Amino acid sequence: MSSVPKAAAIVPGKVSPTGPEPELAAEIHVMVMGGRWNEARERYGDLVAVHQRRASRLAYYYLRDAAEADEAVQDAFVKAFSHFASYDRTRPFEIWFTRILVNACLDRVKARKRRLRWQVGLGEHADDRFSADHGKPGHTSPEDALLQQERAERLRAAIRELPNRQRTVVVLSHLDGRTTREVSEATGLSESTVRVHLFRGLRRLRTLMSREHV
């Protein structure tokens, strides 16, 4: 049996013009199942290129640190490749990979909080020091842009206070634009459970945001 390729061997390449992402993922799966690891690794670089930008954006929203987000994304891509034999070709690769990435980010968030509590005892809000996300300037005035940035940071801080499942469902649904079914497949939760967590998460966010104006 061929060994699993190392992380350093996975390098994003140019997007393949030969077919859309579902066919590409299915092609890689066939190669992996046939033990054709070198070919699979090369084609996987094309698949990484397709999803790299979205994965980095999603990881950054969880981790608020560009370097750590890049590491999480790379780790998730490596893990996905090493477990490609378990990938179901009838389902979108993007959904399967999102589940791996989200779990990787949550693990890092938990590890960061443990480190901070051990080192300086800052508690649950220690990661509020991380920088705000950058957005497009648009055509708003400097004053409006500042207000939008401040409100966006308050929203991100409120999202970080949500329980893990509520936070994951809110991020995937409202920030990543996923449907209830896609969130269900990405998290392993039933669609009804996703709706419950989404309802509770949004209700909690409204409460947290309203406190900013008290």
Sequence and secondary structure as in RCSB ss.txt:
>XXXX:A:sequence
MSSVPKAAAIVPGKVSPTGPEPELAAEIHVMVMGGRWNEARERYGDLVAVHQRRASRLAYYYLRDAAEADEAVQD
AFVKAFSHFASYDRTRPFEIWFTRILVNACLDRVKARKRRLRWQVGLGEHADDRFSADHGKPGHTSPEDALLQQE
RAERLRAAIRELPNRQRTVVVLSHLDGRTTREVSEATGLSESTVRVHLFRGLRRLRTLMSREHV
>XXXX:A:secstr
      GGG       TTS HHHHHHHHHHHHHTT HHHHHHHHHHHHHHHHHHHHHHHHHHH  HHHHHHHHHH
HHHHHHHTGGG  TTS HHHHHHHHHHHHHHHHHHHHHHHHHHHT  GGGGGGGS       TT  HHHHHHHHH
HHHHHHHHHHTS HHHHHHHIIIIIS   HHHHHHHH   HHHHHHHHHHHHHHHHHHHHGGG 
